């Protein structure tokens, strides 16, 4: 659920959030590359800024 600029995780699933990637590029076969990203894995009840 999103309220303003904050999202909250509901249910049994998880949410993966990646922030601040640097050097984002794509290979010739269109695979994503990035470095130095912050990765968060969130579960029910967690909140994060959009």
PDB file of N, H, CA, C and O in Angstrom:
ATOM      1  N   UNK A   1       0.837  -1.156   0.000  1.00  0.00           N
ATOM      2  CA  UNK A   1       0.000   0.000   0.000  1.00  0.00           C
ATOM      3  C   UNK A   1       0.895   1.236   0.000  1.00  0.00           C
ATOM      4  O   UNK A   1       1.918   1.272   0.683  1.00  0.00           O
ATOM      5  N   UNK A   2       0.504   2.239  -0.766  1.00  0.00           N
ATOM      6  H   UNK A   2      -0.327   2.210  -1.321  1.00  0.00           H
ATOM      7  CA  UNK A   2       1.277   3.477  -0.857  1.00  0.00           C
ATOM      8  C   UNK A   2       0.458   4.614  -0.255  1.00  0.00           C
ATOM      9  O   UNK A   2      -0.722   4.783  -0.561  1.00  0.00           O
ATOM     10  N   UNK A   3       1.112   5.391   0.611  1.00  0.00           N
ATOM     11  H   UNK A   3       2.071   5.254   0.860  1.00  0.00           H
ATOM     12  CA  UNK A   3       0.485   6.579   1.193  1.00  0.00           C
ATOM     13  C   UNK A   3       1.500   7.702   1.094  1.00  0.00           C
ATOM     14  O   UNK A   3       2.548   7.669   1.739  1.00  0.00           O
ATOM     15  N   UNK A   4       1.178   8.692   0.281  1.00  0.00           N
ATOM     16  H   UNK A   4       0.327   8.719  -0.243  1.00  0.00           H
ATOM     17  CA  UNK A   4       2.134   9.779   0.053  1.00  0.00           C
ATOM     18  C   UNK A   4       3.370   9.250  -0.651  1.00  0.00           C
ATOM     19  O   UNK A   4       3.287   8.734  -1.765  1.00  0.00           O
ATOM     20  N   UNK A   5       4.511   9.379  -0.001  1.00  0.00           N
ATOM     21  H   UNK A   5       4.579   9.798   0.905  1.00  0.00           H
ATOM     22  CA  UNK A   5       5.777   8.915  -0.577  1.00  0.00           C
ATOM     23  C   UNK A   5       6.327   7.698   0.164  1.00  0.00           C
ATOM     24  O   UNK A   5       7.520   7.405   0.085  1.00  0.00           O
ATOM     25  N   UNK A   6       5.449   6.989   0.887  1.00  0.00           N
ATOM     26  H   UNK A   6       4.480   7.227   0.950  1.00  0.00           H
ATOM     27  CA  UNK A   6       5.870   5.820   1.654  1.00  0.00           C
ATOM     28  C   UNK A   6       5.049   4.604   1.238  1.00  0.00           C
ATOM     29  O   UNK A   6       3.836   4.698   1.053  1.00  0.00           O
ATOM     30  N   UNK A   7       5.721   3.456   1.093  1.00  0.00           N
ATOM     31  H   UNK A   7       6.707   3.379   1.244  1.00  0.00           H
ATOM     32  CA  UNK A   7       5.043   2.195   0.779  1.00  0.00           C
ATOM     33  C   UNK A   7       5.172   1.262   1.974  1.00  0.00           C
ATOM     34  O   UNK A   7       6.167   1.295   2.697  1.00  0.00           O
ATOM     35  N   UNK A   8       4.163   0.437   2.171  1.00  0.00           N
ATOM     36  H   UNK A   8       3.354   0.410   1.584  1.00  0.00           H
ATOM     37  CA  UNK A   8       4.184  -0.553   3.252  1.00  0.00           C
ATOM     38  C   UNK A   8       3.953  -1.932   2.647  1.00  0.00           C
ATOM     39  O   UNK A   8       3.116  -2.098   1.760  1.00  0.00           O
ATOM     40  N   UNK A   9       4.697  -2.913   3.130  1.00  0.00           N
ATOM     41  H   UNK A   9       5.377  -2.778   3.851  1.00  0.00           H
ATOM     42  CA  UNK A   9       4.600  -4.281   2.621  1.00  0.00           C
ATOM     43  C   UNK A   9       3.480  -5.010   3.364  1.00  0.00           C
ATOM     44  O   UNK A   9       3.425  -4.989   4.593  1.00  0.00           O
ATOM     45  N   UNK A  10       2.583  -5.657   2.602  1.00  0.00           N
ATOM     46  H   UNK A  10       2.628  -5.674   1.603  1.00  0.00           H
ATOM     47  CA  UNK A  10       1.491  -6.449   3.163  1.00  0.00           C
ATOM     48  C   UNK A  10       1.548  -7.863   2.612  1.00  0.00           C
ATOM     49  O   UNK A  10       2.055  -8.079   1.512  1.00  0.00           O
ATOM     50  N   UNK A  11       1.039  -8.819   3.358  1.00  0.00           N
ATOM     51  H   UNK A  11       0.628  -8.644   4.252  1.00  0.00           H
ATOM     52  CA  UNK A  11       0.908 -10.191   2.880  1.00  0.00           C
ATOM     53  C   UNK A  11       2.121 -11.047   3.170  1.00  0.00           C
ATOM     54  O   UNK A  11       3.019 -10.650   3.911  1.00  0.00           O
ATOM     55  N   UNK A  12       2.134 -12.236   2.571  1.00  0.00           N
ATOM     56  H   UNK A  12       1.404 -12.559   1.969  1.00  0.00           H
ATOM     57  CA  UNK A  12       3.170 -13.227   2.837  1.00  0.00           C
ATOM     58  C   UNK A  12       4.404 -13.067   1.961  1.00  0.00           C
ATOM     59  O   UNK A  12       5.434 -13.685   2.234  1.00  0.00           O
ATOM     60  N   UNK A  13       4.322 -12.261   0.929  1.00  0.00           N
ATOM     61  H   UNK A  13       3.486 -11.760   0.708  1.00  0.00           H
ATOM     62  CA  UNK A  13       5.443 -12.096  -0.001  1.00  0.00           C
ATOM     63  C   UNK A  13       6.502 -11.164   0.564  1.00  0.00           C
ATOM     64  O   UNK A  13       6.328 -10.575   1.631  1.00  0.00           O
ATOM     65  N   UNK A  14       7.596 -11.040  -0.166  1.00  0.00           N
ATOM     66  H   UNK A  14       7.737 -11.518  -1.033  1.00  0.00           H
ATOM     67  CA  UNK A  14       8.660 -10.107   0.183  1.00  0.00           C
ATOM     68  C   UNK A  14       8.802  -9.078  -0.934  1.00  0.00           C
ATOM     69  O   UNK A  14       8.389  -9.319  -2.068  1.00  0.00           O
ATOM     70  N   UNK A  15       9.384  -7.943  -0.608  1.00  0.00           N
ATOM     71  H   UNK A  15       9.720  -7.747   0.313  1.00  0.00           H
ATOM     72  CA  UNK A  15       9.658  -6.886  -1.572  1.00  0.00           C
ATOM     73  C   UNK A  15      11.156  -6.642  -1.576  1.00  0.00           C
ATOM     74  O   UNK A  15      11.782  -6.529  -0.522  1.00  0.00           O
ATOM     75  N   UNK A  16      11.729  -6.562  -2.780  1.00  0.00           N
ATOM     76  H   UNK A  16      11.221  -6.654  -3.636  1.00  0.00           H
ATOM     77  CA  UNK A  16      13.153  -6.255  -2.924  1.00  0.00           C
ATOM     78  C   UNK A  16      13.271  -4.824  -3.428  1.00  0.00           C
ATOM     79  O   UNK A  16      12.679  -4.468  -4.447  1.00  0.00           O
ATOM     80  N   UNK A  17      14.038  -4.007  -2.714  1.00  0.00           N
ATOM     81  H   UNK A  17      14.519  -4.297  -1.887  1.00  0.00           H
ATOM     82  CA  UNK A  17      14.227  -2.601  -3.067  1.00  0.00           C
ATOM     83  C   UNK A  17      15.702  -2.367  -3.361  1.00  0.00           C
ATOM     84  O   UNK A  17      16.562  -2.691  -2.543  1.00  0.00           O
ATOM     85  N   UNK A  18      15.995  -1.802  -4.537  1.00  0.00           N
ATOM     86  H   UNK A  18      15.296  -1.538  -5.202  1.00  0.00           H
ATOM     87  CA  UNK A  18      17.370  -1.417  -4.883  1.00  0.00           C
ATOM     88  C   UNK A  18      17.426   0.092  -5.015  1.00  0.00           C
ATOM     89  O   UNK A  18      16.593   0.697  -5.690  1.00  0.00           O
ATOM     90  N   UNK A  19      18.417   0.701  -4.362  1.00  0.00           N
ATOM     91  H   UNK A  19      19.093   0.209  -3.813  1.00  0.00           H
ATOM     92  CA  UNK A  19      18.573   2.154  -4.394  1.00  0.00           C
ATOM     93  C   UNK A  19      19.995   2.525  -4.783  1.00  0.00           C
ATOM     94  O   UNK A  19      20.938   1.762  -4.571  1.00  0.00           O
ATOM     95  N   UNK A  20      20.123   3.695  -5.346  1.00  0.00           N
ATOM     96  H   UNK A  20      19.357   4.314  -5.518  1.00  0.00           H
ATOM     97  CA  UNK A  20      21.410   4.332  -5.632  1.00  0.00           C
ATOM     98  C   UNK A  20      22.392   3.506  -6.466  1.00  0.00           C
ATOM     99  O   UNK A  20      23.581   3.475  -6.146  1.00  0.00           O
ATOM    100  N   UNK A  21      21.931   2.838  -7.523  1.00  0.00           N
ATOM    101  H   UNK A  21      20.966   2.862  -7.783  1.00  0.00           H
ATOM    102  CA  UNK A  21      22.900   2.108  -8.347  1.00  0.00           C
ATOM    103  C   UNK A  21      23.817   3.080  -9.079  1.00  0.00           C
ATOM    104  O   UNK A  21      23.407   4.179  -9.453  1.00  0.00           O
ATOM    105  N   UNK A  22      25.054   2.662  -9.276  1.00  0.00           N
ATOM    106  H   UNK A  22      25.387   1.770  -8.972  1.00  0.00           H
ATOM    107  CA  UNK A  22      26.022   3.479 -10.024  1.00  0.00           C
ATOM    108  C   UNK A  22      26.494   2.672 -11.220  1.00  0.00           C
ATOM    109  O   UNK A  22      26.581   1.446 -11.151  1.00  0.00           O
ATOM    110  N   UNK A  23      26.790   3.339 -12.291  1.00  0.00           N
ATOM    111  H   UNK A  23      26.720   4.335 -12.346  1.00  0.00           H
ATOM    112  CA  UNK A  23      27.322   2.667 -13.465  1.00  0.00           C
ATOM    113  C   UNK A  23      26.324   1.728 -14.117  1.00  0.00           C
ATOM    114  O   UNK A  23      26.712   0.681 -14.635  1.00  0.00           O
ATOM    115  N   UNK A  24      25.042   2.083 -14.101  1.00  0.00           N
ATOM    116  H   UNK A  24      24.727   2.934 -13.680  1.00  0.00           H
ATOM    117  CA  UNK A  24      24.027   1.222 -14.697  1.00  0.00           C
ATOM    118  C   UNK A  24      24.167   1.217 -16.212  1.00  0.00           C
ATOM    119  O   UNK A  24      24.121   2.263 -16.860  1.00  0.00           O
ATOM    120  N   UNK A  25      24.339   0.014 -16.766  1.00  0.00           N
ATOM    121  H   UNK A  25      24.377  -0.835 -16.240  1.00  0.00           H
ATOM    122  CA  UNK A  25      24.451  -0.165 -18.215  1.00  0.00           C
ATOM    123  C   UNK A  25      23.745  -1.459 -18.601  1.00  0.00           C
ATOM    124  O   UNK A  25      23.281  -2.209 -17.742  1.00  0.00           O
ATOM    125  N   UNK A  26      23.672  -1.711 -19.908  1.00  0.00           N
ATOM    126  H   UNK A  26      24.050  -1.102 -20.606  1.00  0.00           H
ATOM    127  CA  UNK A  26      23.100  -2.949 -20.426  1.00  0.00           C
ATOM    128  C   UNK A  26      24.107  -3.615 -21.345  1.00  0.00           C
ATOM    129  O   UNK A  26      24.789  -2.942 -22.118  1.00  0.00           O
ATOM    130  N   UNK A  27      24.200  -4.936 -21.264  1.00  0.00           N
ATOM    131  H   UNK A  27      23.645  -5.482 -20.636  1.00  0.00           H
ATOM    132  CA  UNK A  27      25.091  -5.689 -22.143  1.00  0.00           C
ATOM    133  C   UNK A  27      24.468  -5.774 -23.537  1.00  0.00           C
ATOM    134  O   UNK A  27      23.330  -5.351 -23.743  1.00  0.00           O
ATOM    135  N   UNK A  28      25.216  -6.321 -24.481  1.00  0.00           N
ATOM    136  H   UNK A  28      26.140  -6.664 -24.313  1.00  0.00           H
ATOM    137  CA  UNK A  28      24.710  -6.454 -25.854  1.00  0.00           C
ATOM    138  C   UNK A  28      23.438  -7.284 -25.915  1.00  0.00           C
ATOM    139  O   UNK A  28      22.570  -7.035 -26.753  1.00  0.00           O
ATOM    140  N   UNK A  29      23.323  -8.270 -25.030  1.00  0.00           N
ATOM    141  H   UNK A  29      24.028  -8.471 -24.349  1.00  0.00           H
ATOM    142  CA  UNK A  29      22.114  -9.103 -25.016  1.00  0.00           C
ATOM    143  C   UNK A  29      21.071  -8.593 -24.008  1.00  0.00           C
ATOM    144  O   UNK A  29      20.209  -9.346 -23.555  1.00  0.00           O
ATOM    145  N   UNK A  30      21.168  -7.296 -23.669  1.00  0.00           N
ATOM    146  H   UNK A  30      21.868  -6.684 -24.037  1.00  0.00           H
ATOM    147  CA  UNK A  30      20.174  -6.563 -22.873  1.00  0.00           C
ATOM    148  C   UNK A  30      20.067  -7.012 -21.418  1.00  0.00           C
ATOM    149  O   UNK A  30      18.995  -6.918 -20.819  1.00  0.00           O
ATOM    150  N   UNK A  31      21.164  -7.497 -20.847  1.00  0.00           N
ATOM    151  H   UNK A  31      22.034  -7.574 -21.334  1.00  0.00           H
ATOM    152  CA  UNK A  31      21.184  -7.828 -19.423  1.00  0.00           C
ATOM    153  C   UNK A  31      21.651  -6.608 -18.638  1.00  0.00           C
ATOM    154  O   UNK A  31      22.592  -5.920 -19.033  1.00  0.00           O
ATOM    155  N   UNK A  32      20.987  -6.357 -17.536  1.00  0.00           N
ATOM    156  H   UNK A  32      20.223  -6.917 -17.215  1.00  0.00           H
ATOM    157  CA  UNK A  32      21.269  -5.188 -16.707  1.00  0.00           C
ATOM    158  C   UNK A  32      22.554  -5.379 -15.918  1.00  0.00           C
ATOM    159  O   UNK A  32      22.802  -6.448 -15.361  1.00  0.00           O
ATOM    160  N   UNK A  33      23.376  -4.322 -15.875  1.00  0.00           N
ATOM    161  H   UNK A  33      23.175  -3.453 -16.328  1.00  0.00           H
ATOM    162  CA  UNK A  33      24.575  -4.281 -15.028  1.00  0.00           C
ATOM    163  C   UNK A  33      24.467  -3.052 -14.139  1.00  0.00           C
ATOM    164  O   UNK A  33      24.016  -1.992 -14.573  1.00  0.00           O
ATOM    165  N   UNK A  34      24.892  -3.211 -12.875  1.00  0.00           N
ATOM    166  H   UNK A  34      25.258  -4.072 -12.522  1.00  0.00           H
ATOM    167  CA  UNK A  34      24.977  -2.054 -11.989  1.00  0.00           C
ATOM    168  C   UNK A  34      25.978  -2.364 -10.892  1.00  0.00           C
ATOM    169  O   UNK A  34      26.270  -3.526 -10.611  1.00  0.00           O
ATOM    170  N   UNK A  35      26.497  -1.316 -10.280  1.00  0.00           N
ATOM    171  H   UNK A  35      26.259  -0.372 -10.508  1.00  0.00           H
ATOM    172  CA  UNK A  35      27.465  -1.458  -9.201  1.00  0.00           C
ATOM    173  C   UNK A  35      27.035  -0.616  -8.014  1.00  0.00           C
ATOM    174  O   UNK A  35      26.330   0.383  -8.152  1.00  0.00           O
ATOM    175  N   UNK A  36      27.476  -1.045  -6.856  1.00  0.00           N
ATOM    176  H   UNK A  36      28.049  -1.857  -6.744  1.00  0.00           H
ATOM    177  CA  UNK A  36      27.335  -0.278  -5.614  1.00  0.00           C
ATOM    178  C   UNK A  36      25.900   0.128  -5.306  1.00  0.00           C
ATOM    179  O   UNK A  36      25.659   1.236  -4.826  1.00  0.00           O
ATOM    180  N   UNK A  37      24.952  -0.750  -5.576  1.00  0.00           N
ATOM    181  H   UNK A  37      25.148  -1.650  -5.966  1.00  0.00           H
ATOM    182  CA  UNK A  37      23.557  -0.488  -5.228  1.00  0.00           C
ATOM    183  C   UNK A  37      23.305  -0.934  -3.791  1.00  0.00           C
ATOM    184  O   UNK A  37      23.944  -1.862  -3.296  1.00  0.00           O
ATOM    185  N   UNK A  38      22.375  -0.268  -3.138  1.00  0.00           N
ATOM    186  H   UNK A  38      21.855   0.485  -3.540  1.00  0.00           H
ATOM    187  CA  UNK A  38      21.932  -0.680  -1.816  1.00  0.00           C
ATOM    188  C   UNK A  38      20.725  -1.587  -2.005  1.00  0.00           C
ATOM    189  O   UNK A  38      19.753  -1.204  -2.655  1.00  0.00           O
ATOM    190  N   UNK A  39      20.785  -2.792  -1.438  1.00  0.00           N
ATOM    191  H   UNK A  39      21.575  -3.104  -0.909  1.00  0.00           H
ATOM    192  CA  UNK A  39      19.720  -3.780  -1.595  1.00  0.00           C
ATOM    193  C   UNK A  39      19.043  -4.022  -0.249  1.00  0.00           C
ATOM    194  O   UNK A  39      19.706  -4.261   0.760  1.00  0.00           O
ATOM    195  N   UNK A  40      17.705  -3.955  -0.250  1.00  0.00           N
ATOM    196  H   UNK A  40      17.166  -3.760  -1.070  1.00  0.00           H
ATOM    197  CA  UNK A  40      16.924  -4.258   0.953  1.00  0.00           C
ATOM    198  C   UNK A  40      15.893  -5.320   0.605  1.00  0.00           C
ATOM    199  O   UNK A  40      15.265  -5.254  -0.452  1.00  0.00           O
ATOM    200  N   UNK A  41      15.715  -6.293   1.482  1.00  0.00           N
ATOM    201  H   UNK A  41      16.225  -6.347   2.341  1.00  0.00           H
ATOM    202  CA  UNK A  41      14.673  -7.305   1.329  1.00  0.00           C
ATOM    203  C   UNK A  41      13.719  -7.125   2.503  1.00  0.00           C
ATOM    204  O   UNK A  41      14.095  -7.293   3.663  1.00  0.00           O
ATOM    205  N   UNK A  42      12.477  -6.779   2.177  1.00  0.00           N
ATOM    206  H   UNK A  42      12.171  -6.642   1.235  1.00  0.00           H
ATOM    207  CA  UNK A  42      11.507  -6.392   3.193  1.00  0.00           C
ATOM    208  C   UNK A  42      10.387  -7.421   3.310  1.00  0.00           C
ATOM    209  O   UNK A  42      10.066  -8.119   2.348  1.00  0.00           O
ATOM    210  N   UNK A  43       9.801  -7.505   4.499  1.00  0.00           N
ATOM    211  H   UNK A  43      10.062  -6.938   5.280  1.00  0.00           H
ATOM    212  CA  UNK A  43       8.691  -8.420   4.744  1.00  0.00           C
ATOM    213  C   UNK A  43       7.496  -7.647   5.292  1.00  0.00           C
ATOM    214  O   UNK A  43       7.555  -6.431   5.474  1.00  0.00           O
ATOM    215  N   UNK A  44       6.424  -8.367   5.547  1.00  0.00           N
ATOM    216  H   UNK A  44       6.376  -9.354   5.399  1.00  0.00           H
ATOM    217  CA  UNK A  44       5.169  -7.747   5.968  1.00  0.00           C
ATOM    218  C   UNK A  44       5.363  -6.765   7.120  1.00  0.00           C
ATOM    219  O   UNK A  44       6.004  -7.071   8.126  1.00  0.00           O
ATOM    220  N   UNK A  45       4.788  -5.576   6.940  1.00  0.00           N
ATOM    221  H   UNK A  45       4.268  -5.327   6.123  1.00  0.00           H
ATOM    222  CA  UNK A  45       4.854  -4.541   7.964  1.00  0.00           C
ATOM    223  C   UNK A  45       5.974  -3.541   7.766  1.00  0.00           C
ATOM    224  O   UNK A  45       5.936  -2.447   8.330  1.00  0.00           O
ATOM    225  N   UNK A  46       6.987  -3.906   6.957  1.00  0.00           N
ATOM    226  H   UNK A  46       7.018  -4.794   6.499  1.00  0.00           H
ATOM    227  CA  UNK A  46       8.088  -2.971   6.698  1.00  0.00           C
ATOM    228  C   UNK A  46       7.602  -1.820   5.828  1.00  0.00           C
ATOM    229  O   UNK A  46       6.658  -1.965   5.051  1.00  0.00           O
ATOM    230  N   UNK A  47       8.258  -0.682   5.969  1.00  0.00           N
ATOM    231  H   UNK A  47       9.024  -0.564   6.600  1.00  0.00           H
ATOM    232  CA  UNK A  47       7.930   0.512   5.182  1.00  0.00           C
ATOM    233  C   UNK A  47       9.194   1.033   4.525  1.00  0.00           C
ATOM    234  O   UNK A  47      10.300   0.844   5.031  1.00  0.00           O
ATOM    235  N   UNK A  48       9.012   1.698   3.380  1.00  0.00           N
ATOM    236  H   UNK A  48       8.114   1.851   2.968  1.00  0.00           H
ATOM    237  CA  UNK A  48      10.147   2.312   2.704  1.00  0.00           C
ATOM    238  C   UNK A  48       9.690   3.527   1.916  1.00  0.00           C
ATOM    239  O   UNK A  48       8.546   3.611   1.469  1.00  0.00           O
ATOM    240  N   UNK A  49      10.617   4.470   1.757  1.00  0.00           N
ATOM    241  H   UNK A  49      11.546   4.402   2.120  1.00  0.00           H
ATOM    242  CA  UNK A  49      10.344   5.708   1.017  1.00  0.00           C
ATOM    243  C   UNK A  49      10.411   5.446  -0.480  1.00  0.00           C
ATOM    244  O   UNK A  49      11.264   4.690  -0.946  1.00  0.00           O
ATOM    245  N   UNK A  50       9.518   6.065  -1.225  1.00  0.00           N
ATOM    246  H   UNK A  50       8.825   6.679  -0.847  1.00  0.00           H
ATOM    247  CA  UNK A  50       9.523   5.960  -2.684  1.00  0.00           C
ATOM    248  C   UNK A  50      10.318   7.083  -3.291  1.00  0.00           C
ATOM    249  O   UNK A  50      10.438   7.164  -4.514  1.00  0.00           O
TER     250      UNK A  50
END
